[in-house]
Amino acid sequence: MAKIISFINMKGGVGKTTLAVNVAYALAYFNKKRVLLVDVDPQFNSTQYLITPEDYLKYVEDDQRLTVFDVFQGVPLFMPTTVGQGRKEVRPAPTLENTTIHIFEGNDGKLDLLPSALELMTLEYSDRGTENMLDVFLHSVESAYDIIILDCPPTTSIFTVSAYIASQAFLIPVIPDYLSSVGLSLIDSAVAYYKLRFRKSVKLLGVVFNAVNSSYTLDKDVMQSIKASGRPVFKNYLRRSTRIAKAVRAHQPIFLYHESKEDHGADIRKLTEELIEKLGDGD
């Protein structure tokens, strides 16, 4: 049974995708985990991080290759043929084979991506029950993975709700500034509502600090304030650097990008090890 974890923050610009992609990649690369990264954001940032625009275009132009949009649909797409002559299947039902892109395999680990699509925007006001489709699909493929990571949009939407329903745990990426710390109360309210509505409690693994400049007094003060709030906090964090953006543009994890692998790669490895400890999966 895979551990399913959501990366959630209702505020944008906190480096959520950077953390989700790099932690997922590190789990496969260093820790020999079979990992599926699911991009549940209509802006498809995780997808753009891991594959080039050219490869993505080729993927979505293939009617037999599906995205997370089709997972939310849950059924094959048909078109009518001649009147009285039945219908033709245009797109198949989502399966493990037709929804995933293989990103990395080696060292006894692997990383697959379930890509997103702009079409997700049309699901905001879809039929009741759509929020359960991601959960149904992930539980149908989870035997192929050790860990499934969901990169959520910075909104309280059907996508965040769906991720919550499908997950056993979540973490909160935060930049140590005033607005990010204020936004934590919004997450608290949303999670409390989800818990009540869906009668499901999802474990908070902790707040993860991103883009930290430990020489800034404000960063230190905000981090200390969040720790004092009683929320669990990861002891490891990712430091601020322009080299991280360069790694994203190169479609590479930080620990493999030549300009940043020495220091920020170590940050990601430590975060990943701590995540494994918090999951109780140190094997």
N, C-alpha and C positions, 0 to 999 in steps of 0.2 A: 504493500500500500504506500503510495507516494505521500510525502508531506506537501501540502498545498499552502503557499504563503503569498499574501498580497502585500505589495508596497503601496501604501495609501498616504496621501496628503491632499487636502482640499485646496491648498495653495499651490500655484504654479511657481516655476523657477527655483525649486529647492534641490534640483539634481536627482530627482527620483529615478528617472530613466537611466542616468549614468550609473547609479548604484545598482539598480535592478539588473542591467545588462552585465556589468562587471562582476557582480557577485554570482550571477548565474554561470557566467563563463568560468570563473575561478573554481566554482564547485565541480565543474566537469574537468577542468584542466589540471588542477592540483589535488583535488580530493576524490577523484575517481567516481564521481556521481553521474548518474544518468539524469539529465536535467531538461525540462521543457520550459521555455520562456514564452508566456502568452501575452501578447500585446492587446490590451483591452481598451486602448485609447484611440479615439477617432483621428487624432493627429498623428498616429502611428510612428512615434519617435523611436521606440525600441526597434521597430522594423527598419527604419531609415538608418539607425546606428549600425545594424549588423549586415545589411546588404546594400549594394549600390542601387541608385535609381534605375539604371538600365536593367539589372537583374530583377528588380521588383516589377518593373513594367512588363517584362517577359512573363513573369509569374502570373500576374493578374489578367493578362490577355489570354491565358490558357483556361478554357472553360472547365477543364477537368481538375484544375488546381484551385483550392478553396482558401478562404481566410476566416478569421474569427467571426466575420459577418454571417457566413454560412452556418457556423456553429450556433449562432443565436437563432437562425431560421430553423435549423434542426431537421429539415426534410428536403428531399430533392426538389429542384425547380423544373417545372414542366411548362411546355408551350403547346397550345392546341394546333393540330395539323388541319387537314381538310375537314369541313363540317361532317360529323358523323364518323370520322375515321380515327378518332382517338387523340392521343397526345404524345409528344416527343419529350424525352428527358433532355433538358438543356444542361443542367448541372447536377451532379450526383449528391447523395447524402454525405455529410462529413464523416471521414474516418481518419485514423491515425496516419495512413499512408498519403491521403490527398490533401491534408491540411498542414503538414509540417515541412519546414525547410531545414536540411541538415547543415549546421553551422560548423561544428567541430566534432571530431571523433578521434580518440587516442588516449594513451595512458590509462586505459580501461574505463574512461569516462566519455560522455558525449553531451552535446548541447544541440537541441532542436528549437526552432522558432515556429510558433503559430502566429503568422503575421496578421496585422490589422488592415483596415481599409476605410477610406472616407465614407463609404456606404453606411458605416455604423451610425452616422448622424441621423439617418432615417428611422432608427429604432427607438428614438427618444419617446415616441408616443405609440409604440407598437402594442399588439394584443397582450392582454393579461396572461401572465405565465411565462413570458419571454425571459424574465430574470432567472428562471430555473434552468434554462437550456445549457448554459455554460457548465453548471454543476453536473448535469446529466452527462455531457460529453466528456468532461475531465475524468469522471469516475469510470467511464468506459475505456479510457486509454491509460489510466494511472499505473497499471501493472508494468508498463514499459519504462517507467521512470522511478527514480528515488525521490526527486524533489521537483515540484512544479511551482514556478514563480509567476505571479500575475502583476504586470505593470499597469496600474490604474490611472485614469485621467484625473486632473485636479478639479474635480467637480463632485457634487452629490447627484449622481445620475443613475440610470438603469445599469450602467457598466460597473460602477462602484458597488452597487447593491448586488449585482450578479457575482462579483468577485468575493464579496463578503459571504454570500451564501455558499460558495464553492470552497472557501478556505477553512483551514483549521487554525491558522495563526496569521497575524499581520504585523508589520513594522512601519514606523513613521519616519521617513527621511526629512530632516529639518536643516535649514541654514541658520546658524546662530545669530539671527537679527531679531529686532523687536516684533516685526510683523509676523514672522514665522512662529514665534512663541505665542502670540495672541491667537493665531490660527489653530492652535492645538485644542482650544475649547470647542471649536467647530467640529473637529474630529470626534471629540468626546461625545458631543450631542448626537452626531450622526450614528455612531456606533451604539449608543444607548437606544436610539430609535430602532436600528436594525435588529438589535437583540430582542426588543419587545415585540416588534412586528413579526419577525421570522422565528422567534422562539429558539434562537441559536446563539450561543456565546462563543466568540472567536478570541483566542488568546492574543494579547498584545505582547509581542516579544521585546519591544522596546523602541525608544527613539534613537535614530542614527543621525549623528551630526555630519554634515557635508560642507565642503568649501570652507573649512575652518582655518582661520589665521590666529594661531595661539598667541601671537604677540599683541593682538588687539585686545584692549581691556574690555570693550563691549562684547566681543565674542566670548570671552571668559565669563563675563557677568551673566549673559543670556544662558550659557550652558549650565552655569551653577544654579540659576533660577529654575530651569527646567528639571534639573536633578532634584532640587529641593521640593518640587511639586509632588513628588511621590511616584511619578511615572517611572517605569523601568527604563534605563538608559544604557546603550552599548558603551562599553569603556573605550573601544576603538572607534576611530573616525577617519574621514577622508579629508586631507588638507587641500586648501585652495591652490590652484595652479592653472595658468593659461594652457599648459601642455595637455591638460585633460581634454579641452576643446579640440586640440589638434588630433588627439587619438580618436575622438568621435568622428571627425571628418575623414580620417583614414580607415574607418570601419574596423578598428582594432580595439581589443580590450587594453586597458591602461598598462597592464603588466607585460604586454607584448610590444607595446609601442616604444620605439627605441629612445625617445626623449624623456620618457617618464617611468620606465619600468623599474628603475632602481628604488625610488622613494614611494611614489603613489601605488606602485605595484605591491609594495610591502603593506601599505594601508589596506588595500583590498584583500590581501591574503589574511591579514589579522582579523578583519571584519568577517570574512567567510568562516574562519575557524571559530570565531565567537558565535556566529549564527548556528553552526553545527552543534556547539555545546548547548545553546539555548533550546535547540530542538530535541536534545537528548539523544543525538545520533552521532556519537563519536567513533563509531566503528570504521 
